[in-house]
Amino acid sequence: MTESLYSVKLGEIIREFNLEVLCAAPDYENVPLRTVDINRPGLPLTGFFEHFDTKRLLLIGLTEHTYLEGLSSKERRERFDRLLSYPVPAVIITRELDAYPECLDAAREHGRTILRTKAQTSAFMSALIGSLYNQLAPRITRSGVMMEIYGEGVLLQGESGVGKSEVAIELIKRGHRIIADDAVEIRETNHGTLEATAPELIRHYMELRGIGVIDVRRLFGMGAIKIKQEIHLVIRLEPWNDEAVYDRLGLESAQTEILGVKVPSITIPVKPGRNLASIVEVAAMNNRNRKMGHNAALELTRRMDEHFEKMMGNEGEA
């Protein structure tokens, strides 16, 4: 993966994985990480530094540790001196292996950070790459309201004033959870899915015309909010147009593409008297039902076809 436009601070990674700090460089927590790639410095420790990327975290596991054990103290110091002369973000030692004194001495001299974890090397490396991918992934901000409804992540979109926030309030009162209102931050995860969250500044707040800004967490409690949610369905609310043709059977499978990921989408016309909260609830349940392999529209169409075929057959016999 090429260098990301975004970054995550080393301190956040340390706290996420509960890493032990053995040697701290000046202002180490604010060191920015911009790539998901991790280096196992086996070849650099032997003296080969071609294509050595200094922006990557270095991971020393049992293999590298065992190789270093076979060297003399002087050789280890020379290897670490050269390795840590490069401005690497940090070195992470896995399996709670002992840090060689030569490593710590070289780190202090060059101002590098040495960290340690109890985790196994492969498992830790996989988890670390996944975390970095999620935090450095491409992202966009879209206007809308993000809700969790019966476990389904539903992104409500539409023109300003169409009633997105009003629908969200009714859904919250029915026990569903809100992730974001007005501005929705979306990023692609390492699983090829879309994850939505709210900008930190406006998280848990909503704007209702005629009332103003409300704090959802304080009014409805912690059970009414959620920090992030995968997007499973996009619902576009639009004013009812008598001349428009709306899908009545649900045979069409429309999709919305966000960051290159296609998500099922539907359009719901807004008209006085329609209970939009109930309709959105049904849409979320129906989408979940389709993912489980059941499509009511296709089933009804099949039954109707069988019925007409049977009628035609009976007429032919007559």
Order of alpha helices (4+ residues) and beta strands (2+ residues): beta-alpha-beta-beta-beta-alpha-beta-alpha-alpha-beta-alpha-beta-alpha-beta-beta-alpha-beta-beta-beta-beta-alpha-beta-beta-beta-beta-alpha-alpha
